[in-house]
Amino acid sequence: MFPAPPSVMTSPKGSRAQKLKLPTLTRKGTLEVPSPTEEDWSKDDEEDWVFKGPDQEQDSLPQPYRMINKLVNFLFDHSWEIIEEREASRKAELSRIQPTIYPPLLESKLNKMPNCMAISQDYVFIGGTKGFSIYNLYSAKRIYVWEKLKVDVTSIWATDLGSEILIASVDEMGIIRLFYFYKDGLYLIKAINEADDTSKQTTCIKMEISEGGDFAAFLLQGAGDIWLDVYKLPKESWLKEVEHPQLTINPKKKVRQLQLNTLDPVTADNLETDINISFRGDVKLSLPVYIMKIKPPKPVAGTTFKSPLEVFAKIEDCCGLGSGQNHFIKDSQWEQQAAIFNATFKKYLDGEWEEEPLSMATFHFLLPSCIIAMPVEVKSPPGVACVIGVHWTGSHNFFLYSLNRTLKDKADPEGVWPCAAPIAVSQLSCCYSYLVLACEDGVLTLWDLAEGLSLGVIALPERCLCQSIHFLKYFLVHKGQNMYPEGPVRSQMKCVVLCTDASLHLVAATGTQRPTLSVLVERPVKHLDEAICAVAPVQALPGMVLIFSSNGSVHLMDVAKPQIVCAFAPPRSYHLAVPWKPVFGVSLHHPCFLLRGDHPDEIGSASQAEDIPNSIFYFNFEAYPLLEQISRNCTIPQANVLDDTTFPQVLPLEERCENFFQKSFQKPVKNKVKEQEHWTRLQRYSLLLQRENLKK
């Protein structure tokens, strides 16, 4: 290293002090005596005059000291700008009104790190090392531990079947297992994709269980291929088999006496409750029935049809209608268009291309509806899924497959909903009545499946792309308070859309009006640590959602105002280990949610991840004064809704049409355009009224 002269290393204020000194006017090059007349002076001479500091005039540093001096001054100036910006943000943060922060009500300490959790009925299922545990939702005490695996459980689902619970867990190897939880017994149904040959082992990526637990679908990947397996679940047989277990026990095994309350040896240690739950491995339940295998759509290629009549004959049964597979474009035309494309964009196509990833699927189980075309001979019981809707990555089409089929039937779609752009995200509401399709161009298509009509199309702001959609239970704002209508509500939906730029939007739609879009949270520009990474609706509080930020904060937002109501945080000794992917669970039927917290002081000293102290914190909304009244008084009687003229959208269709007709004939319409719109709306109301009468 070169020794730096004293004039090189200046103080942070040195550069600023030099700027305050009076500069010296010097000229580049040799000096000349100017002409006495100003007209003879050269105009280019002005560029030769420069301002130099007195210190620079006296001390001209040689290289490399001059470069070092510039770098040091630049670092000091840049650091000072950062300090000023942080000071301004700190003052702005102090001036901002801070929400009330509520601590957890209960804490359940775990000796092993939980990877996932699910809530169903009065139980909490936590997946972790070598299995999962069952906890009581109210007391936060552990009831049962099932640890029979060599790897960790990474995902877990729990579906309410009435008095029983269907549990599905996925381990690190991608093997999915179905469990049946009934009263005090836990039964293993089947490991869906477990194979004896490891070379043929498949991995489960996604899964979905229909409402009521009649069907299940698993997205599997293996040997460079991906597909969707659909099963029918014999839940009626399971209930009979667990109530009469002596009929299903393997006759080869000699069992003298069947003891339901015998604890498994693994679960007998360190249990924190007196409730006895046993793992019934000796009882064999009926296996799920394999229905069909759905593969990604093939790329559109040249046709083999010889005439257009063959094309129309192919789509008479609606198979492939709108999917683009049936067309009359020859191979030669495809090759010609490909040659033109390659010649036009040759400079962009040259070079190495990365291999395209496998196409992923998103799927939903849909209930019977007049919007879904089904064969006449197929009749599905009410409340039981009849169709599974699937869309693949980069595809414009939403395929509909009937569930009333056998394995021998060909897995062709019964219907196709084409979209103008590839579908990026889709979401089905908890009541299975509304569906939202979000395309890659930022356009949302809203469907009312129960009534069989479209609620409209709306576009997100420019450069906003949908990341996730979360449905809210429909609520009304009555006297400044969010409340749920007591009676049924039709063709009314509200959902929260989280975009890829961390902005949050509220979408509301009514059957006869255009959908509306409002911004709840703007895209963070300066404070990127406040970016939203997860959103969860709170069913117990109308119009409320939990917002998880990347800095580890958890806020409760009222989407109707919109504003932050309060915040939740674990004790100071704990924090969220992975804030951008928090582990939490929100109960659909109880006013509470669970959050995992890790001890920051022990993370660096722990030798293994499983040795880190972890806790599950229980937050009960009814235990906090600010939320107690909201959760208990959140329903408005139907009589108050009907009497209030500010809620015409919740009136029965007959009354809405009658009120609309009366107002329409009382007010004269002068403009021809408005008159046409006026009569169009009248006709639409009439059609809706006729459709409603036909249903009755």
C-alpha positions in Angstrom: 0.0 0.0 0.0 1.2 3.5 -0.8 1.6 5.9 2.2 -1.0 8.6 2.0 0.1 12.2 2.5 -1.8 14.2 5.1 -3.7 16.2 2.5 -5.3 13.0 1.0 -7.2 11.7 4.0 -9.7 14.5 4.7 -12.4 14.5 7.3 -16.1 14.0 6.4 -16.6 17.7 6.5 -13.5 18.4 4.4 -15.2 18.2 1.1 -18.1 20.5 2.4 -15.6 22.9 3.8 -13.7 23.2 0.5 -17.0 24.1 -1.2 -17.4 27.0 1.2 -14.0 28.5 0.4 -13.8 31.3 -2.1 -12.8 29.9 -5.4 -9.9 31.2 -7.5 -10.6 32.0 -11.2 -7.9 30.4 -13.3 -7.5 29.7 -17.0 -6.4 26.6 -18.8 -3.3 26.8 -20.9 -0.9 29.8 -21.3 -2.0 33.3 -20.4 -2.2 36.0 -23.1 -2.8 39.7 -23.0 -6.4 40.3 -24.1 -7.3 42.9 -26.7 -8.5 46.3 -25.3 -11.7 46.1 -27.3 -14.4 43.6 -26.1 -15.6 43.1 -29.7 -12.3 41.4 -30.5 -12.5 39.0 -27.5 -13.1 35.4 -28.5 -16.4 33.8 -27.3 -14.7 30.5 -26.9 -12.5 31.9 -24.2 -15.3 31.5 -21.6 -14.9 27.7 -21.7 -11.2 28.0 -20.9 -11.9 29.6 -17.5 -12.5 27.2 -14.6 -13.0 27.6 -10.9 -10.5 25.9 -8.6 -10.3 25.8 -4.9 -7.5 27.5 -3.2 -6.2 24.2 -1.8 -6.3 22.6 -5.2 -4.4 25.5 -6.6 -1.7 25.0 -4.1 -1.6 21.2 -3.8 -2.1 19.2 -6.9 -1.9 15.6 -5.9 -0.3 13.0 -8.1 -1.8 9.7 -9.0 -2.9 7.4 -7.5 -3.5 9.8 -4.5 -5.9 12.0 -6.5 -8.1 9.0 -7.4 -8.1 7.9 -3.7 -9.0 11.3 -2.6 -12.0 11.4 -4.9 -13.2 8.0 -3.8 -12.9 8.9 -0.1 -14.8 12.1 -0.6 -17.5 10.3 -2.6 -17.9 7.7 0.1 -18.2 10.4 2.8 -20.8 12.4 0.8 -22.8 9.3 -0.1 -22.8 8.2 3.6 -24.0 11.6 4.6 -26.9 11.3 2.2 -27.9 7.9 3.6 -27.7 9.3 7.2 -30.0 12.2 6.2 -32.5 9.9 4.5 -32.6 7.6 7.5 -33.1 10.5 9.9 -35.9 11.8 7.8 -37.6 8.4 7.7 -37.2 8.0 11.4 -38.9 11.4 12.0 -41.7 10.4 9.7 -42.0 7.1 11.5 -42.3 8.8 14.8 -44.9 11.2 13.5 -47.0 8.4 12.1 -49.7 7.0 14.4 -48.6 3.6 15.6 -51.3 0.9 15.8 -52.0 -0.9 19.1 -49.9 -4.1 19.3 -51.5 -7.1 21.0 -49.4 -9.9 22.5 -50.5 -13.6 22.1 -53.0 -15.1 24.4 -51.3 -18.5 24.7 -47.9 -20.0 23.9 -47.2 -23.6 23.0 -43.5 -24.4 23.2 -42.2 -27.0 20.8 -39.0 -29.0 21.0 -38.9 -29.4 17.2 -39.3 -26.9 14.4 -42.8 -26.9 12.9 -42.8 -26.7 9.1 -46.6 -26.3 8.5 -49.9 -26.2 10.2 -53.6 -26.7 9.5 -56.8 -26.0 11.6 -60.0 -28.1 11.5 -62.8 -28.2 14.0 -61.2 -27.9 17.5 -57.8 -29.3 16.5 -54.5 -28.0 15.2 -52.3 -30.2 13.1 -48.6 -29.3 13.0 -46.2 -31.0 10.6 -42.6 -31.2 11.6 -39.7 -33.7 12.1 -40.6 -37.3 11.1 -44.4 -36.7 11.3 -47.0 -34.4 12.7 -48.7 -33.5 16.1 -52.3 -32.8 17.1 -53.0 -30.0 19.5 -56.1 -28.7 21.1 -57.2 -25.3 19.6 -58.5 -23.9 22.9 -55.9 -25.0 25.5 -52.9 -25.2 23.1 -52.0 -28.6 24.6 -50.6 -31.4 22.6 -52.9 -34.4 22.3 -51.1 -36.8 20.0 -47.8 -37.3 18.2 -47.4 -39.4 15.1 -43.7 -39.8 14.2 -43.1 -42.8 12.0 -41.2 -41.3 9.1 -37.5 -40.9 8.3 -38.0 -37.4 6.8 -39.9 -34.3 7.8 -43.4 -33.3 6.9 -43.4 -30.2 4.7 -47.1 -29.6 4.0 -50.3 -30.7 5.8 -54.0 -30.2 5.0 -57.1 -30.9 7.2 -60.6 -31.2 5.8 -63.7 -31.2 7.9 -66.0 -34.2 7.0 -68.6 -33.5 9.7 -67.7 -35.6 12.8 -64.5 -36.8 11.1 -61.4 -35.1 9.7 -59.5 -36.1 6.6 -55.7 -35.3 7.0 -53.3 -35.2 4.1 -49.5 -34.8 4.7 -46.6 -34.5 2.3 -43.1 -35.3 3.3 -39.7 -34.1 2.0 -39.7 -37.0 -0.5 -43.0 -35.8 -2.0 -45.0 -38.8 -0.7 -48.5 -37.9 0.2 -50.4 -39.9 2.9 -54.1 -39.8 3.8 -55.2 -40.1 7.4 -58.7 -40.5 8.9 -59.3 -38.9 12.3 -62.4 -40.1 14.1 -63.1 -39.5 17.8 -60.1 -41.0 19.6 -58.6 -43.0 16.7 -56.2 -42.1 13.9 -56.2 -44.3 10.8 -53.8 -44.4 7.9 -55.7 -44.8 4.6 -53.0 -45.0 2.0 -49.7 -43.5 0.8 -50.9 -42.3 -2.6 -47.7 -42.2 -4.6 -45.3 -44.4 -2.5 -43.3 -46.8 -4.7 -41.1 -49.7 -3.8 -38.7 -48.9 -6.6 -37.0 -45.5 -5.9 -36.3 -44.9 -9.6 -40.1 -44.9 -10.2 -40.9 -42.6 -7.2 -43.1 -39.7 -8.0 -43.4 -36.3 -6.2 -46.6 -34.6 -5.1 -46.6 -30.9 -5.9 -50.2 -29.8 -5.2 -53.4 -31.4 -3.9 -57.0 -30.4 -3.5 -59.9 -32.0 -1.7 -63.5 -31.2 -2.6 -66.1 -29.8 -0.3 -67.4 -32.6 1.9 -64.4 -34.9 1.0 -66.0 -36.8 -1.9 -63.1 -36.3 -4.3 -59.3 -35.6 -4.2 -56.8 -34.6 -6.8 -53.0 -34.8 -6.7 -50.5 -33.1 -9.0 -47.7 -35.6 -9.5 -44.3 -35.2 -11.1 -41.9 -38.0 -12.2 -39.6 -39.1 -15.0 -39.6 -35.7 -16.6 -43.4 -35.7 -16.9 -46.3 -34.1 -14.9 -49.9 -35.1 -14.6 -53.0 -34.8 -12.4 -54.5 -37.9 -10.7 -58.2 -37.7 -9.5 -59.7 -40.1 -6.9 -63.1 -40.7 -5.5 -63.0 -41.0 -1.7 -65.3 -43.6 -0.1 -66.1 -41.6 3.1 -69.3 -43.4 3.8 -67.4 -46.7 3.9 -64.8 -45.2 6.2 -67.4 -44.2 8.7 -68.9 -47.7 8.8 -65.5 -49.4 9.0 -64.3 -47.3 12.0 -67.6 -47.8 13.9 -67.4 -51.6 13.3 -63.6 -52.3 13.2 -64.0 -56.0 13.7 -65.3 -56.3 10.1 -62.2 -54.8 8.6 -59.3 -56.3 10.6 -57.1 -58.6 8.6 -58.2 -62.2 9.4 -54.6 -63.5 9.3 -53.8 -61.5 12.4 -54.8 -63.0 15.7 -56.2 -60.3 17.9 -57.7 -61.4 21.2 -59.3 -58.1 22.3 -59.6 -54.8 20.5 -58.7 -51.8 22.7 -59.6 -48.5 21.2 -58.0 -46.4 23.9 -54.5 -48.1 23.9 -51.9 -45.4 23.3 -49.2 -46.0 20.7 -45.8 -46.4 22.3 -44.5 -43.4 20.4 -47.2 -41.1 21.9 -47.0 -42.1 25.5 -44.1 -39.9 26.4 -44.5 -36.3 27.5 -48.1 -35.9 26.6 -49.7 -32.8 28.0 -53.3 -33.9 28.2 -55.4 -36.8 29.5 -57.2 -37.3 26.2 -56.2 -40.6 24.7 -55.8 -40.9 20.9 -54.5 -44.2 19.4 -53.1 -45.0 16.0 -55.1 -47.8 14.6 -52.7 -49.4 12.2 -54.4 -52.8 12.4 -57.7 -51.4 10.9 -57.6 -51.3 7.1 -59.9 -48.8 5.5 -61.3 -48.8 1.9 -58.8 -47.3 -0.6 -59.6 -44.3 -2.8 -61.0 -45.2 -6.2 -58.8 -44.0 -9.1 -61.0 -42.1 -11.6 -58.8 -40.5 -14.3 -55.4 -39.1 -15.2 -55.2 -35.6 -16.7 -52.2 -34.6 -18.7 -51.2 -31.1 -20.0 -52.6 -30.2 -23.3 -50.5 -31.1 -26.3 -48.9 -28.2 -28.3 -51.1 -27.1 -31.3 -49.7 -28.7 -34.4 -50.8 -29.3 -38.0 -54.2 -30.9 -38.6 -54.9 -34.3 -40.1 -58.4 -33.4 -41.2 -59.0 -33.4 -44.9 -62.1 -31.1 -45.0 -63.7 -28.5 -42.7 -66.7 -30.9 -42.2 -64.4 -33.3 -40.3 -63.5 -30.5 -38.0 -67.1 -29.6 -37.2 -67.9 -33.3 -36.8 -65.1 -33.6 -34.2 -66.5 -30.8 -32.0 -70.1 -31.8 -32.1 -69.8 -33.4 -28.7 -68.1 -30.2 -27.3 -64.9 -32.1 -26.7 -62.0 -29.7 -27.2 -64.3 -26.8 -28.2 -62.3 -23.6 -27.7 -59.0 -25.4 -26.9 -57.5 -24.9 -30.3 -56.8 -28.6 -30.9 -59.4 -29.0 -33.6 -58.6 -26.7 -36.6 -58.0 -26.8 -40.3 -54.4 -25.5 -40.5 -52.0 -27.7 -42.4 -48.4 -28.6 -41.4 -47.1 -26.7 -44.4 -48.8 -23.5 -43.1 -47.2 -24.0 -39.6 -43.8 -24.5 -41.1 -44.2 -21.4 -43.3 -45.2 -19.2 -40.3 -42.3 -20.6 -38.3 -39.8 -19.8 -41.0 -41.1 -16.3 -41.3 -40.9 -15.8 -37.5 -37.4 -17.2 -37.3 -36.2 -15.0 -40.1 -37.7 -11.9 -38.6 -36.4 -12.4 -35.1 -33.1 -14.3 -35.9 -30.9 -12.0 -33.9 -33.0 -12.6 -30.8 -33.2 -16.3 -31.3 -29.5 -17.0 -31.7 -27.7 -18.3 -28.7 -28.4 -20.8 -26.0 -31.9 -21.2 -24.6 -32.7 -22.5 -21.2 -34.9 -25.6 -21.0 -38.6 -24.7 -20.4 -39.8 -25.8 -17.0 -42.7 -28.3 -16.7 -46.1 -26.9 -17.0 -47.8 -26.6 -13.6 -51.6 -27.0 -13.0 -54.1 -25.2 -10.8 -57.4 -27.1 -10.2 -60.7 -26.6 -8.4 -63.7 -28.8 -7.7 -66.9 -27.2 -8.9 -70.5 -27.8 -7.7 -73.3 -28.4 -10.2 -74.4 -25.2 -11.9 -76.3 -24.1 -15.0 -73.1 -22.5 -16.3 -71.4 -25.9 -16.5 -72.6 -28.0 -19.4 -73.1 -31.6 -18.4 -74.7 -34.6 -20.1 -78.4 -35.0 -19.5 -78.0 -38.5 -18.2 -75.5 -37.4 -15.5 -77.1 -36.3 -12.3 -75.0 -35.2 -9.3 -76.4 -34.9 -5.7 -76.7 -31.4 -4.5 -73.6 -30.2 -2.6 -71.4 -32.8 -4.2 -68.7 -31.7 -6.7 -69.4 -32.8 -10.3 -66.6 -31.1 -12.3 -62.9 -30.4 -11.8 -61.6 -27.2 -13.5 -58.0 -27.2 -14.5 -55.7 -24.7 -16.2 -52.0 -25.1 -17.0 -49.1 -22.7 -17.0 -49.0 -20.6 -20.1 -52.4 -21.8 -21.3 -55.3 -19.6 -22.2 -57.9 -22.3 -21.5 -59.8 -23.4 -18.4 -60.7 -27.0 -18.9 -63.8 -28.7 -17.3 -63.6 -32.5 -16.6 -66.6 -34.4 -15.4 -66.1 -36.5 -12.3 -68.9 -38.9 -13.2 -66.6 -41.3 -15.1 -64.7 -44.5 -14.7 -61.0 -45.3 -15.4 -62.0 -46.9 -18.7 -63.5 -43.6 -20.0 -61.2 -41.3 -22.0 -60.2 -38.2 -20.0 -61.4 -35.6 -22.4 -62.7 -32.2 -21.2 -66.5 -31.7 -21.3 -66.0 -28.0 -21.8 -63.4 -25.3 -22.3 -63.4 -21.6 -21.2 -60.9 -19.8 -23.4 -59.4 -16.5 -22.2 -57.7 -13.7 -24.1 -54.4 -14.2 -22.3 -52.7 -17.0 -20.4 -54.3 -17.7 -17.0 -51.9 -16.8 -14.2 -54.0 -17.3 -11.1 -57.4 -18.7 -10.3 -59.3 -18.9 -7.1 -62.6 -20.4 -5.9 -64.5 -19.0 -3.0 -65.1 -21.0 0.2 -68.8 -21.3 -0.5 -67.9 -22.7 -4.0 -70.2 -20.0 -5.6 -67.7 -17.6 -7.1 -64.6 -18.1 -9.4 -62.0 -15.5 -10.4 -59.6 -16.1 -13.3 -56.6 -13.7 -13.4 -54.7 -13.5 -16.7 -51.1 -12.5 -17.3 -52.2 -9.2 -18.8 -53.7 -8.1 -15.4 -57.4 -8.7 -16.4 -59.7 -10.4 -13.9 -62.8 -12.3 -15.0 -65.4 -12.8 -12.3 -68.0 -15.6 -12.4 -71.0 -16.4 -10.3 -71.2 -20.2 -10.6 -74.3 -20.5 -8.5 -76.5 -18.2 -10.5 -74.8 -19.0 -13.8 -73.7 -15.5 -14.9 -70.6 -13.4 -15.3 -70.1 -10.6 -12.8 -67.9 -8.7 -15.2 -64.3 -8.1 -16.2 -62.0 -5.7 -14.6 -58.3 -4.8 -15.2 -55.7 -4.1 -12.5 -53.7 -0.9 -12.7 -50.9 -0.8 -15.3 -47.9 -3.0 -14.6 -49.8 -4.8 -11.8 -49.9 -8.5 -12.1 -51.9 -10.8 -9.9 -50.0 -12.9 -7.3 -52.8 -14.3 -5.2 -56.6 -13.8 -4.7 -58.4 -14.1 -1.3 -62.2 -14.1 -1.0 -64.0 -12.2 1.8 -67.3 -13.2 3.2 -69.7 -10.6 1.9 -70.3 -7.8 4.3 -72.2 -4.5 4.5 -71.2 -1.2 6.2 -74.0 -0.3 8.5 -73.7 2.8 10.6 -69.9 2.8 10.2 -69.5 -0.8 11.2 -68.8 -3.9 9.0 -71.6 -6.4 9.4 -72.6 -9.7 7.8 -76.2 -10.0 6.4 -78.2 -12.5 8.3 -80.0 -13.9 5.3 -78.5 -15.4 2.1 -76.9 -13.0 -0.4 -76.8 -13.8 -4.1 -74.5 -12.4 -6.8 -72.5 -10.3 -4.3 -68.8 -10.9 -3.9 -65.7 -9.2 -2.6 -62.1 -10.3 -2.8 -58.6 -9.0 -2.0 -56.0 -9.2 -4.8 -52.3 -9.2 -3.9 -50.1 -8.1 -6.8 -46.5 -9.0 -7.6 -45.4 -5.4 -6.8 -46.7 -5.9 -3.2 -49.7 -3.6 -3.8 -53.1 -4.7 -2.4 -56.5 -4.1 -4.1 -60.1 -4.7 -3.2 -62.4 -6.0 -6.0 -66.2 -5.8 -5.4 -68.9 -7.1 -7.9 -72.7 -7.1 -8.0 -74.8 -9.0 -10.4 -76.2 -6.0 -12.3 -73.4 -3.5 -11.8 -69.9 -3.2 -13.1 -67.2 -4.5 -10.7 -65.2 -1.9 -8.8 -61.5 -1.8 -8.0 -60.0 0.2 -5.1 -56.4 0.4 -3.8 -55.9 -0.7 -0.2 -52.1 -0.5 0.0 -49.8 1.2 -2.5 -46.7 -0.3 -3.9 -43.8 0.4 -1.5 -41.2 2.7 -3.1 -38.7 3.7 -0.4 -39.4 1.2 2.5 -39.1 -2.1 0.8 -39.1 -3.9 4.1 -42.8 -3.1 4.4 -43.7 -5.1 1.3 -46.7 -7.4 1.8 -45.7 -11.1 1.4 -48.9 -12.8 2.6 -52.6 -12.0 3.1 -55.3 -14.0 5.1 -59.0 -13.1 5.4 -60.5 -13.3 8.9 -63.9 -14.8 8.8 -64.7 -14.0 12.4 -64.3 -10.2 11.7 -66.3 -8.8 8.7 -64.1 -7.0 6.2 -60.9 -7.7 8.0 -57.7 -9.3 6.6 -54.3 -10.1 8.2 -51.3 -8.6 6.4 -47.9 -10.2 6.8 -45.0 -7.9 5.8 -41.4 -8.9 4.9 -40.1 -7.1 8.1 -42.0 -9.6 10.2 -44.9 -7.3 11.2 -48.5 -8.6 11.3 -51.3 -6.1 10.9 -55.1 -6.3 10.9 -56.6 -4.2 8.2 -60.2 -3.0 7.7 -60.7 -3.1 3.9 -63.8 -0.9 4.0 -62.1 2.3 5.3 -59.2 1.2 4.5 -57.0 1.5 7.5 -54.9 -0.5 10.0 -56.9 -1.5 13.0 -54.2 -3.1 15.2 -51.1 -5.3 15.1 -50.1 -8.6 16.5 -46.6 -9.6 17.6 -45.0 -12.4 19.6 -42.9 -11.5 22.7 -39.7 -9.5 22.1 -37.5 -12.5 22.6 -39.1 -14.2 19.5 -39.5 -13.2 15.9 -40.5 -14.7 12.5 -37.5 -16.7 11.2 -38.8 -16.5 7.6 -40.9 -13.3 7.4 -41.4 -13.5 3.6 -42.9 -17.0 4.1 -44.6 -17.0 7.5 -46.1 -20.2 9.0 -49.6 -19.4 10.3 -53.1 -20.7 10.3 -56.4 -18.8 10.5 -59.5 -20.7 11.8 -62.6 -20.5 9.6 -65.1 -21.1 12.4 -63.3 -19.7 15.5 -62.1 -16.1 16.1 -58.4 -16.9 16.4 -55.2 -17.5 14.4 -51.9 -19.2 15.1 -48.4 -18.0 14.3 -45.0 -19.6 14.5 -42.2 -17.8 16.3 -38.4 -18.5 16.7 -36.0 -17.5 19.3 -33.3 -15.2 17.7 -30.7 -15.6 20.4 -30.5 -19.4 20.0 -30.3 -19.5 16.2 -26.6 -18.9 15.9 -25.7 -21.2 18.9 -27.9 -24.1 17.9 -26.0 -26.9 16.2 -29.1 -28.2 14.3 -32.3 -26.5 13.2 -34.4 -28.9 15.2 -32.6 -27.7 18.4 -33.8 -24.1 18.0 -36.5 -23.2 20.5 -39.8 -22.7 18.7 -43.2 -21.7 19.8 -46.7 -21.5 18.4 -48.5 -18.4 19.5 -52.3 -18.3 19.8 -54.1 -15.0 19.2 -57.8 -14.8 20.1 -59.6 -11.8 18.6 -62.3 -11.8 21.3 -59.6 -11.4 24.1 -58.7 -7.9 22.9 -60.8 -4.9 23.9 -60.6 -3.3 20.5 -61.9 -6.4 18.7 -64.2 -7.9 21.2 -67.3 -5.9 20.2 -66.6 -6.4 16.5 -66.5 -10.1 16.7 -69.6 -10.5 18.8 -71.9 -8.0 17.1 -71.1 -8.6 13.5 -74.5 -9.7 12.1 -77.3 -7.4 10.9 -80.8 -8.8 10.9 -82.5 -9.3 7.5 -85.4 -7.0 8.5 -83.0 -4.1 9.1 -81.4 -4.7 5.7 -84.7 -4.8 3.9 -85.9 -1.6 5.6 -82.7 0.3 4.9 -82.8 1.8 1.4 -79.0 2.0 1.3 -78.7 -1.7 0.6 -80.8 -2.3 -2.5 -78.4 -5.0 -3.7 -79.4 -7.5 -1.0 -83.1 -7.3 -1.7 -84.8 -10.2 -3.4 -84.8 -10.0 -7.1 -88.6 -9.5 -7.4 -88.5 -6.4 -5.2 -85.4 -5.0 -6.9 -87.1 -5.3 -10.3 -90.3 -3.8 -9.0 -88.4 -0.8 -7.5 -86.4 -0.3 -10.6 -89.5 -0.4 -12.9 -91.2 2.2 -10.7 -88.2 4.6 -10.7 -87.8 4.1 -14.5 -91.3 5.1 -15.4 -91.4 8.0 -13.0 -88.2 9.7 -14.5 -88.4 10.7 -18.1 -85.3 10.0 -20.3 -84.4 12.7 -22.8 -81.1 11.5 -24.2 -81.4 8.7 -26.8 -78.2 7.0 -25.7 -79.4 7.0 -22.1 -82.7 5.8 -23.2 -81.1 2.8 -25.0 -79.1 2.0 -21.9 -82.2 2.4 -19.9 -84.2 -0.2 -21.9 -81.2 -2.6 -22.0 -81.1 -2.6 -18.2 -84.9 -3.2 -18.1 -84.6 -6.2 -20.4 -81.7 -7.6 -18.3 -83.8 -7.3 -15.1 -86.7 -9.0 -16.9 -84.5 -11.9 -18.0 -83.1 -12.3 -14.5 -86.6 -12.3 -13.1 -87.7 -15.0 -15.6 -84.7 -17.1 -14.7 -85.4 -16.8 -11.0 -89.0 -17.9 -11.6 -87.9 -20.9 -13.7 -85.7 -22.1 -10.9 -88.5 -21.9 -8.4 
